[in-house]
Structure formats: structure tokens, C-alpha cells
């Protein structure tokens, strides 16, 4: 720990010095602070709640919403995120005379 105290970063060095002092003085552990920190870490590891994404269509350049439900469906089926908007997918399916369900997979 003392070797880490030689780092040039002021905040890091300050925290390291606090830790070294606490270890050397056998200061009591603040269990409330430890628990609070564990909860913060757990919350960060769980990540944020899923949100709708706004994607840009490769074909027409318009932006479209990729909902949480659609994201879950695509993930469950092992699909990649869509590269084209629903309008372009439908137009492509009509041109190719293929069912819309097959067009969504491409």
C-alpha cells in the first residue's frame, strides 16, 4: 500500500493514505459504509433497466424505435439487432416476394 502512495494522482493518493492510516491505527470498520458500498456495487453490476433504443436504418437513414419487447424477442431467437427500419423491411419483402417473417430474419 505504501508503494501505491507514491502515485501522482492526488485523489487516489489521498484515499490510499486514508486506507494506510486506518490499517495502521486499527480503526474500527464502518459497517454502514461497507454495506452502502456493497449495495452501490451490486446496483451497478445489475445494470440499468432495459430501455427502448433508437436505431438508424442502413437503407433509408431514418431513425426508428427498437422496443424492449423487440430486443427481448431478438435476443431469445439469437437474432442481431435490425439494420433496416420496418418500412424498408416490408418494402424489401414485397420486392423479393418473400414472407415478412423471413424478411425479418435477414
C-alpha positions in Angstrom: 0.0 0.0 0.0 2.8 2.4 0.8 4.2 2.0 -2.7 0.8 3.0 -4.2 1.1 6.2 -2.1 3.8 7.5 -4.5 1.3 7.7 -7.4 0.9 11.3 -8.7 -2.9 11.2 -8.7 -3.9 13.5 -5.8 -7.3 11.9 -5.1 -6.0 8.4 -5.4 -3.0 9.2 -3.2 -5.3 10.8 -0.6 -7.6 7.8 -0.4 -4.6 5.5 -0.2 -3.2 7.5 2.6 -6.5 7.3 4.4 -6.5 3.5 4.0 -3.0 3.2 5.2 -3.7 5.3 8.2 -6.8 3.2 9.0 -4.9 0.0 8.7 -2.0 1.2 10.8 -4.3 2.6 13.6 -6.5 -0.5 13.6 -9.5 1.9 13.3 -12.9 0.3 13.7 -14.6 -0.6 10.4 -17.7 1.5 9.5 -20.1 -1.4 8.7 -22.8 1.0 7.5 -20.4 2.5 4.9 -19.2 -1.0 3.8 -22.9 -2.2 3.4 -23.7 1.0 1.4 -20.7 0.5 -0.9 -21.7 -3.2 -1.4 -25.2 -2.1 -2.4 -23.9 0.5 -4.8 -21.6 -2.1 -6.5 -24.4 -4.6 -6.7 -26.7 -2.0 -8.3 -24.0 -1.1 -10.9 -23.3 -4.7 -11.7 -27.0 -5.4 -12.3 -27.0 -2.6 -14.9 -29.7 -0.2 -15.8 -33.3 -1.2 -16.6 -33.8 -2.0 -20.3 -34.9 0.9 -22.5 -36.1 1.4 -26.0 -33.3 2.0 -28.5 -33.3 4.4 -31.4 -31.6 2.8 -34.3 -30.7 4.3 -37.7 -31.8 2.4 -40.8 -28.9 1.5 -43.2 -31.1 1.7 -46.2 -33.1 5.0 -45.9 -31.2 6.7 -43.0 -34.3 7.3 -40.9 -34.3 6.6 -37.2 -36.7 4.0 -35.7 -37.5 2.7 -32.3 -36.4 -0.8 -31.3 -38.6 -1.5 -28.2 -37.6 -3.5 -25.2 -40.0 -6.2 -26.2 -38.4 -6.5 -29.6 -35.0 -6.6 -28.1 -36.0 -9.5 -25.8 -37.5 -11.3 -28.8 -34.4 -10.8 -30.9 -32.1 -11.9 -28.1 -34.3 -15.0 -27.4 -34.2 -16.0 -31.1 -30.5 -15.3 -31.4 -31.0 -12.5 -34.0 -28.8 -9.5 -34.4 -30.4 -6.0 -34.0 -32.2 -4.9 -37.1 -30.2 -2.9 -39.6 -33.3 -1.6 -41.5 -36.4 0.1 -40.4 -39.8 -1.8 -40.6 -40.8 0.3 -43.7 -37.7 -0.8 -45.6 -38.0 -4.4 -44.4 -41.6 -4.5 -45.7 -40.6 -2.9 -49.0 -37.7 -5.3 -49.4 -40.0 -8.3 -48.7 -42.5 -7.1 -51.3 -39.8 -6.6 -54.0 -38.4 -10.1 -53.3 -41.9 -11.7 -52.9 -40.9 -13.4 -49.6 -43.0 -13.7 -46.4 -42.4 -10.8 -43.9 -41.3 -13.3 -41.2 -38.4 -14.4 -43.4 -37.5 -10.8 -44.3 -37.2 -10.0 -40.5 -34.6 -12.7 -40.1 -32.3 -11.1 -42.7 
